């Protein structure tokens, strides 16, 4: 059962299943942080669909804004010396920020059912991409040339549905960047989008003061999961983490689609 977003939404969080909701969302953010710490991506794939099922898609996208900003500041500064191309980073990041603003207007214009179905479809698209493992490869110069359209499309998806990886991660994966260079670029991309999403969603009335505080609270479990994920990555192969990620994403995608339809 979805909870309507308007003014009563945050009060509902407290009045309705307060402890349960906080526990579930904290677990979702911690698991998202675990995956992000291990692979550089994964946090929104877990946190956004869980919150969309518990509350609604607008709440899910808005609540993820502050954790997105803070965690990607941390990851970018940890890996900034490993950037493969600053031209790629700036073009991809700024295009993503522009797309995120446009996507924020879509977020407040489209029905919750369609937003939830879109999130589910994006998750399954990403799973399909990872399973197919296409052998395509772009040179760095070609990647820089295509960074603006790819970044803008990914930014729109992030702004409207909270998930951009089917475009952003897939595009950067084609460049076959070294792991630290990949994390530096994708972290800057997510950070740039978050920094424009926050004022855009405040202006559109999606993020209220109460929701802002709730979003700030969600930073804690996400930050807690990131070092744990980085630690576990030393002992498990990338294939094992990818398999875990695909299983979780597939289950959440189908559960979200069922919630939206029924």
GIJO-V935682 format. One record per residue. N is the residue number from 1. SS is DSSP state (helix for helix, strand for strand, loop for the rest). PHI is phi in whole degrees, -180 to 180 (NA if undefined). NEAR is the number of other C-alpha atoms within 8 Angstrom. Layout:
N/SS/PHI/NEAR + N/SS/PHI/NEAR
This chain:
1/loop/NA/6 + 2/loop/-85/7 + 3/loop/-103/9 + 4/loop/-64/8 + 5/loop/-76/10 + 6/loop/-44/5 + 7/loop/-54/6 + 8/helix/-82/8 + 9/helix/-61/10 + 10/helix/-73/9 + 11/helix/-62/8 + 12/helix/-63/9 + 13/helix/-60/10 + 14/helix/-80/8 + 15/helix/-72/7 + 16/loop/-87/6 + 17/loop/23/8 + 18/helix/-55/9 + 19/helix/-65/6 + 20/helix/-60/7 + 21/helix/-62/10 + 22/helix/-64/8 + 23/helix/-64/8 + 24/helix/-62/8 + 25/helix/-70/12 + 26/helix/-62/11 + 27/helix/-64/9 + 28/helix/-64/11 + 29/helix/-69/16 + 30/helix/-65/14 + 31/helix/-64/12 + 32/helix/-62/16 + 33/helix/-66/17 + 34/helix/-60/16 + 35/helix/-68/17 + 36/helix/-67/13 + 37/helix/-65/14 + 38/helix/-84/13 + 39/helix/-121/11 + 40/loop/92/11 + 41/loop/-139/7 + 42/loop/121/12 + 43/helix/-58/14 + 44/helix/-66/11 + 45/helix/-62/11 + 46/helix/-93/15 + 47/helix/-67/14 + 48/helix/-64/14 + 49/helix/-65/17 + 50/helix/-63/13 + 51/helix/-69/13 + 52/helix/-64/14 + 53/helix/-73/12 + 54/helix/-75/10 + 55/loop/-122/13 + 56/loop/-163/15 + 57/helix/-67/15 + 58/helix/-62/12 + 59/helix/-61/12 + 60/helix/-61/16 + 61/helix/-65/13 + 62/helix/-67/12 + 63/helix/-66/13 + 64/helix/-83/14 + 65/helix/-62/12 + 66/helix/-67/14 + 67/helix/-57/13 + 68/helix/-61/11 + 69/helix/-64/12 + 70/helix/-66/9 + 71/helix/-67/11 + 72/helix/-79/12 + 73/helix/-61/11 + 74/helix/-61/8 + 75/helix/-67/11 + 76/helix/-66/13 + 77/helix/-71/8 + 78/helix/-74/7 + 79/helix/-121/12 + 80/helix/-60/9 + 81/helix/-76/5 + 82/helix/-106/8 + 83/loop/-58/13 + 84/loop/-78/6 + 85/loop/-153/6 + 86/helix/-71/7 + 87/helix/-65/7 + 88/helix/-60/10 + 89/helix/-60/12 + 90/helix/-69/8 + 91/helix/-66/12 + 92/helix/-66/15 + 93/helix/-67/14 + 94/helix/-69/12 + 95/helix/-66/14 + 96/helix/-63/19 + 97/helix/-62/17 + 98/helix/-63/12 + 99/helix/-65/16 + 100/helix/-64/18 + 101/helix/-65/14 + 102/helix/-62/10 + 103/helix/-65/15 + 104/helix/-63/14 + 105/helix/-70/10 + 106/helix/-65/10 + 107/helix/-55/12 + 108/loop/-91/9 + 109/loop/-109/6 + 110/loop/-104/8 + 111/loop/-64/6 + 112/helix/-60/9 + 113/helix/-61/8 + 114/helix/-68/9 + 115/helix/-63/13 + 116/helix/-65/16 + 117/helix/-66/11 + 118/helix/-66/9 + 119/helix/-59/13 + 120/helix/-61/14 + 121/helix/-64/9 + 122/helix/-64/11 + 123/helix/-63/14 + 124/helix/-67/11 + 125/helix/-63/9 + 126/helix/-67/11 + 127/helix/-60/11 + 128/helix/-60/8 + 129/helix/-63/11 + 130/helix/-68/8 + 131/helix/-70/6 + 132/helix/-66/6 + 133/loop/46/6 + 134/loop/-60/5 + 135/loop/-89/4 + 136/loop/-65/5 + 137/loop/-146/7 + 138/loop/-107/9 + 139/loop/-71/7 + 140/helix/-62/7 + 141/helix/-66/6 + 142/helix/-68/8 + 143/helix/-63/12 + 144/helix/-65/11 + 145/helix/-63/7 + 146/loop/-95/8 + 147/helix/-64/12 + 148/helix/-69/11 + 149/helix/-63/8 + 150/helix/-65/12 + 151/helix/-65/16 + 152/helix/-66/15 + 153/helix/-63/11 + 154/helix/-62/15 + 155/helix/-64/18 + 156/helix/-62/17 + 157/helix/-64/14 + 158/helix/-65/13 + 159/helix/-68/19 + 160/helix/-88/14 + 161/helix/-128/15 + 162/loop/80/13 + 163/loop/-136/14 + 164/loop/-121/14 + 165/helix/-56/9 + 166/helix/-55/13 + 167/helix/-104/10 + 168/helix/-65/12 + 169/helix/-68/10 + 170/helix/-62/11 + 171/helix/-65/9 + 172/helix/-66/12 + 173/helix/-63/9 + 174/loop/-65/9 + 175/loop/-83/11 + 176/loop/53/8 + 177/loop/-72/9 + 178/loop/-62/6 + 179/helix/-53/6 + 180/helix/-67/9 + 181/helix/-67/13 + 182/helix/-63/13 + 183/helix/-64/12 + 184/helix/-61/15 + 185/helix/-70/11 + 186/helix/-71/12 + 187/helix/-67/13 + 188/helix/-64/13 + 189/helix/-60/14 + 190/helix/-66/13 + 191/helix/-63/12 + 192/helix/-60/12 + 193/helix/-67/17 + 194/helix/-62/13 + 195/helix/-67/10 + 196/helix/-96/11 + 197/helix/-63/14 + 198/helix/-57/11 + 199/helix/-66/8 + 200/helix/-64/10 + 201/helix/-73/12 + 202/helix/-66/10 + 203/helix/-63/7 + 204/loop/-81/9 + 205/loop/84/7 + 206/loop/-79/11 + 207/loop/-93/12 + 208/loop/-94/8 + 209/helix/-62/6 + 210/helix/-66/8 + 211/helix/-67/11 + 212/helix/-62/11 + 213/helix/-64/8 + 214/helix/-65/9 + 215/helix/-64/14 + 216/helix/-65/10 + 217/helix/-60/7 + 218/helix/-67/15 + 219/helix/-62/13 + 220/helix/-61/8 + 221/helix/-66/12 + 222/helix/-67/18 + 223/helix/-65/11 + 224/helix/-66/10 + 225/helix/-78/16 + 226/helix/-64/15 + 227/helix/-65/10 + 228/helix/-64/10 + 229/helix/-66/14 + 230/helix/-63/12 + 231/helix/-67/9 + 232/helix/-65/9 + 233/loop/-62/11 + 234/loop/-73/7 + 235/loop/-112/6 + 236/loop/-121/8 + 237/loop/-77/8 + 238/helix/-62/8 + 239/helix/-65/6 + 240/helix/-67/8 + 241/helix/-67/12 + 242/helix/-64/8 + 243/helix/-63/8 + 244/helix/-60/8 + 245/helix/-61/10 + 246/helix/-66/10 + 247/helix/-65/8 + 248/helix/-64/9 + 249/helix/-63/13 + 250/helix/-63/11 + 251/helix/-63/8 + 252/helix/-67/12 + 253/helix/-62/14 + 254/helix/-68/9 + 255/helix/-66/8 + 256/helix/-67/15 + 257/helix/-63/11 + 258/helix/-64/8 + 259/helix/-62/9 + 260/helix/-70/10 + 261/helix/-80/6 + 262/loop/-109/4
